[in-house]
Amino acid sequence: MKILLIGSKGQLGTEFLNHFLMNNIDFFEADLPSIDIYNINNVCQLIRNVKPEIVINCAAYNFVDKAESERWNAIKVNTIGIKNLAYACQKFDSFLVHFSTDYVFDGEKHTLYCEEDKPNPINFYGLSKHLGELAISEELDIYLILRVSWLYGYGTQNFIVKFLSWVENSDNVRVPIDEVSVPTSTSTVVDLTMRSIEEGLVGIYHLTNSGYASRFEWALEIKKYLGLRVEVAPAHSDELNLPARRPKFSAMSNKKIADALGIEIPPWRDALENFFKGFSSFKKSNS
């Protein structure tokens, strides 16, 4: 099985890259500037030359607030780029694995979202990702879309890094208590993605750690694990005046994928603890 990994330099792509290297998996990696998924000729040439059985796409425009003003950039990557990948996979007979987001939902449900719930994004980032999902379903009959939420790993574009930057500049940090979803480890995502490929899963699945939390609860756990001496206070998201609206409750049920794989998915707190144990760069620097 030969895998083409697109977006190998990002947070999730890096996790896949490490997994492939550790497990001697046959793969080819691509990222900017060698591949621009907005360029259909570029995409087709790459897939034609590599001839992968599986294409795993980790490329994404994931700047939620910037997407409100940089709409074309979000559409280029999250919608048109995904349509190009789907088209090329259909043309050259490759199986596409793509990652979407809990932000395709509006947060009005107040119970765990399942795969059958209708998307209704309330920010442009979520809209661009939803349109990407639709593009895949239009181009391909068989595919795997995995919706993830509040992803974190060994990268810089995640809540943990943002929280630590806030801590560096203030002894009193305010974090939203009215945004609820599932902090999800890239390690969990890679593990379950590879299992899903091995088991031949197709369609849309929600891939998260188990349980859910508010941003505030997540921040308290980070503070505890790192022994930070900082005051963390609850706030309401409306008070922060961010450009993009966030769904209040976008936690997704992972029951469908857990049942399909016959496994129990680790709770988010356990995954977070394992993340900090394994990442030497996160030390108790403020103890």
N, C-alpha and C positions, 0 to 999 in steps of 0.2 A: 504493500500500500504506500503510494507516494502522495505526500501532502504538500500543497502550496499554502504557505502562511503569509497572508497579506496584512500589513500593519504590524510588522515584527518589532518595531522600535517602541511601541506604546506599552502601557502598563500591562494589559492583558496579553499582548503579543510577546512581551518579554517572558511572561510566565510560561506560555506555550513553548517558546524557544528553549528555555531551560529544560522543560519536560522532554522535548524531543532529543536534546543532546544527552540527557541522562539515560534515556531509554533506547538509544540507537535507532530512532525512527527515521526513515527516509523522508527528507523534506527539502523544500526550497523556500527561502524567505525573500520577501520583497517589501519595500517601503519607499517613501519618497527619498530621493528624487528618481529612483529607478522605476517606480511604478506610480502613475497618476490615474486613479480609478475613474476620474472624470473623462479621461481620454479613451474612448472606446477602442481605437486602434491599438493603443498602448496595452490595454487589457487583453484584447484578443491575441495580440502577438505573444504576450507573456504566457498565457494559458496554452496556446498552440505549441510554443517551444518547450514548456516544462512538462506538459501532458500529465497533469496530476489526476489521481482518482478522486481526491478530496481537496476542495478549496475552503480554507478556514479564514474568514474575513474578520479581522480585528480593527480595520481602519474605520475611523469615525471622527466626525466633528462633534465634540462633546462639551463645548463651552456653553453651558445653559444660558447664562446671562448675555453673553456676546451674541448669541444666535438671534436675539431680538433686534439687534441693529445690523448684524452681518448675515442677513437671511440668505443671500445668494450663496455664501460660503457653506452654510449648513445644507442647503439643497444640493449643491454640487457634490458633496461627499456622501451625505446620508440618504439621498434619494436618487439622483442621476447616476452617481458612482455605483450604487448598489444595483440599479437597473442594468448598468453595463456589465457588472460581474455576473448577474443572473443570465443575461443574454449570452455571454461568452461560455458560461458553464453549460448552457443548453446546446450551444453550437459545437462544443468540443467534448461533450459527454462527461463532465465533471460534476461531482456532488457538492453543492454549496451549503456550508455551515455559516450562519450569520448571527450576530448578537444585536438584540434590540433592548428596550428599556421599559421600566415600569412607568415612565413618564408618558407613555401612550394613553394612560388612563387619567381621568379628571379628579380622582380622589374623593368622589362623592359617595362611594359605596359603603365605607366604614366597616366592611368585613373583607377578608382576604379575597383578592382578585383571582379568578380562575381563567383558564385559557379561552373559555367560551364568552367571557364578558366583552362587551363592545368597546373598543378604544374610543376615546374622546379627549385628545390632548388639549391642554390649556396654555401651553407655551410653544414657541416656534421650534425649539429643539425637539420636543415630543412630536410635533406635527411632521417634521422632516424625517424622523425615525419611523413613524407610522406609514408615511408615504413610501419609505424604503421597503417596509414589509409588504405593502400592496404591490410594489413593483416586482418583488420576487415571486409572489403568487401569480402574477400575470405572465411572467416569462417561463416559469418552471412548474411542472406538475409534482415533482419530488424534490424536497429541500428540507433543511432543518433550521428553524429560527428559534433561538434561545433568548428569552427576555431575562435580563439581569437587573439588579438594583443596587444602588449605593456601593458600587464596586471599589475595592481598595486592594493594593498590592505594592510591589516594589517600584512605584512610579511617583510622579509629582502631581498628577491630576486626580486627587481624591480628598475626601473630607479630613482624613487624618493629617495630611500635610497642611491643609488650610487651617485646621484647628491649632496645630503647633505654631504656625506663623502668627496667629492671633495671640497665642500665649507669649510669644517673644516680645510683643509690643504692648502688652497690657497684663496687669495683675488681676483684672476682673473681666471675664469674657462672658458675653451673653449669647446663648445658643437657642434656636427655635425649639419649643416644646410641642408645637402643633404641626410639625412635619413628621410623618411616621412612615417608615418603610423597613426594608431588611438589609442591614449591612452585610455585604457578601464578599468573601475572599476570592481573589483570582485563583488561588490554589484549589478551592472548591470547584470553581467554574471549569478549570482545565481538566480536573479529574473526572467530573461528570460529563463533560463534553466528549472526552475520549471514550468513556464507557458507552455513551449514547451512540457514537459512531460504530463501535464494536457490535452493539445490539441492533443496529439498523433502524434507529428511531427516525421518523420523518414527521414533518408538520411543525406546530408551534408548541413550545414547552416553556414553563417558567422555571428558571434555574437560579435559586437563591439558597442561602443558608436558611435554617429553620428559626421560627419565631419572628419577632419584629420589635422595633424600638423607635423612639423619637430621636431627633438629632441631639437633643439634650441628654437623653439616657446614654447614647453612644459616646458623647463627649465625656460623661462621667466615667465610663469604662476606660476610655483612653487615659484620662487623668489618673485613675487607679493603677493601671498597669505600668505607667511610666513614673509614678510617684511624683506627679507635678504639684508644685505649690502655687496653685492659682485658684481664684474664686470663679466657679462656673455657675452662672445664674440663668434661669429660664427666661425666654423671651417669646413673643409672638412674631411670626414671620412678617406680618404686615408692618411691624415697627422697623424692620431692617431696610425697607425701601429698595429692594432688589429689582432690577429691570424685568426679570422673568417671574411669573407666578409659578409656584410649586403646588402640586397636588397635596392636600392635607394628609390623606391616607392612601398610599399607593402600594402597601404591602401585598405581595403576591403569594399564593399558595404553591408550594412545590410538590404537592401530593401526586400529581399526574406523572412527573418524571421519576419521583421516588418509587412509585408503584411499578412503573415500566421497567426500572432497573433492579427492583427488588432490594432496595437499600434504605437505610435511615440516613438522612442528611444532617450533618452536625449543626447544632444550634449556633447562632451567630456569635454568642459570647465565647464559646469554645474555639471557634475558628479565629476570633480576634486574639485570644490568648496565645494560640499556636503561632500566629503571625508575629507577635512581638517576641516570642521565645526564639524564633528563627531569624530575626532580622537584627543584626548587630548594630546597625546604625541608629536604631531607636533604643536609647539607653536612658537611665534615670538621671538625666542631666540637670534636673532642678530639685534634686532631693537634698 
